Amino acid sequence: MISWISGELVELWQTNQKFFILINCQGLGYEIQILESFFLKLKTNQVSNENITLWIKHIKKEDSDLLFGFTSKEQKNFFIEILNIRGIGSQISMGILNKFSIKEVINAIKTQNKKLICSVPGIGQKMSDRLFLELKSKFKSKILFEEEKSNDQLEIKDPEINKMMEDLQLTLQSLNYKNKEINTILPIIIKEVDLPAKKENNLSFENLLKLAMNYLDKGSSNLAR
């Protein structure tokens, strides 16, 4: 079973609404279906093609081995959760992630916006109902956190700080911190940094990461402050 892969881009191509790359990994070529957003970044040279690392979902069938690649573990896990819903195959799962971010899907579930999900080719009313029911159960804690955050968390008005906070969350996830822990400390970090004085004092991503890891590593004694 292949979990992730790192190698050099050999070729990329599109077949209908499917997007593929061929990666050379230690002399072997792996054909991987990827999301459109990453495909476009590679095509326009926004990311390097020399050292591509992807989280892989390996689907083994009787007559083929299919590889689906994602730039984050969160995307891969979300793809698997959608895939586990009865009646939803790999291409519909990829279609959802091609059209919407994870946050947009979660928000659609929270607001019962089934029309949004039905806009994905291949998803009808019955499949949409089943998808909403099962994903709402699977992501109940995340949906509740988003609701609490919208009510209680200070709004980040500075786009530069907002972008750093998004990058911070992804970095902490890649360092294997639990989402529950990350979601707990993010409002605390925001309250500390979303001030003009902080920005003027050379606020940087490195400082944010150091502050967040300090809270996470020291645990509840800091979180209770």
HUWO-V699178 format. One record per pair of residues at least 12 apart in sequence whose ideal C-beta (glycine too) atoms are under 7 Angstrom apart, sorted by the first residue. I is the first residue (numbers start at 1). GAP is how many residues later the second one is. D is the distance in whole Angstrom. If there is no record, write none. Layout:
I_GAP_D ; I_GAP_D
This chain:
1_57_5 ; 2_54_5 ; 2_56_5 ; 2_65_7 ; 3_53_6 ; 4_49_7 ; 4_50_6 ; 4_51_5 ; 4_52_5 ; 5_18_6 ; 5_20_6 ; 5_25_6 ; 5_49_6 ; 5_51_6 ; 6_19_7 ; 6_45_7 ; 6_46_7 ; 6_47_4 ; 7_16_4 ; 7_17_5 ; 7_18_4 ; 7_45_6 ; 8_15_7 ; 8_16_5 ; 8_41_7 ; 8_42_6 ; 8_43_7 ; 9_12_6 ; 9_14_6 ; 9_33_6 ; 9_40_4 ; 9_43_6 ; 10_12_4 ; 10_13_7 ; 10_14_5 ; 10_19_6 ; 12_27_6 ; 12_30_6 ; 12_31_6 ; 18_15_6 ; 19_14_7 ; 19_15_5 ; 19_16_7 ; 19_17_5 ; 19_20_4 ; 20_12_7 ; 20_13_6 ; 21_13_6 ; 21_21_7 ; 23_29_6 ; 30_37_6 ; 31_36_7 ; 32_22_7 ; 32_35_4 ; 32_36_7 ; 32_37_4 ; 33_34_7 ; 33_35_5 ; 33_61_7 ; 34_35_5 ; 35_35_7 ; 35_59_7 ; 35_62_6 ; 35_63_6 ; 36_62_5 ; 38_33_6 ; 54_15_3 ; 54_16_6 ; 54_17_7 ; 55_15_5 ; 55_17_7 ; 55_18_5 ; 55_21_4 ; 56_12_7 ; 56_13_6 ; 57_19_6 ; 57_22_6 ; 57_23_6 ; 59_31_6 ; 66_24_7 ; 68_22_7 ; 68_26_7 ; 72_98_6 ; 73_100_7 ; 74_28_6 ; 74_99_6 ; 75_22_7 ; 75_27_7 ; 78_24_5 ; 79_14_5 ; 79_18_6 ; 81_54_7 ; 81_57_6 ; 82_14_6 ; 85_45_6 ; 85_46_6 ; 85_49_5 ; 86_44_7 ; 87_40_6 ; 87_43_7 ; 88_39_7 ; 88_43_7 ; 92_28_7 ; 92_30_5 ; 92_31_6 ; 95_25_5 ; 95_26_6 ; 95_27_6 ; 96_24_5 ; 99_21_6 ; 106_33_6 ; 106_36_6 ; 106_37_6 ; 106_40_6 ; 109_23_6 ; 109_26_5 ; 109_27_5 ; 109_30_7 ; 109_34_6 ; 110_33_5 ; 110_36_6 ; 110_37_7 ; 114_14_5 ; 114_18_6 ; 117_14_6 ; 145_38_5 ; 149_38_7 ; 153_34_5 ; 153_37_7 ; 154_36_6 ; 154_37_6 ; 154_40_6 ; 156_34_6 ; 156_38_6 ; 158_36_7 ; 158_41_7 ; 161_32_6 ; 161_33_6 ; 164_41_5 ; 164_44_6 ; 165_21_7 ; 165_25_7 ; 167_38_6 ; 168_37_7 ; 168_40_5 ; 168_41_6 ; 168_44_6 ; 169_13_6 ; 169_17_7 ; 171_38_6 ; 172_40_6 ; 177_39_6 ; 181_35_6 ; 184_39_6 ; 185_27_6 ; 185_30_5 ; 185_31_6 ; 185_38_7 ; 188_27_7 ; 188_35_7 ; 189_19_7 ; 189_22_6 ; 189_23_6 ; 193_15_7
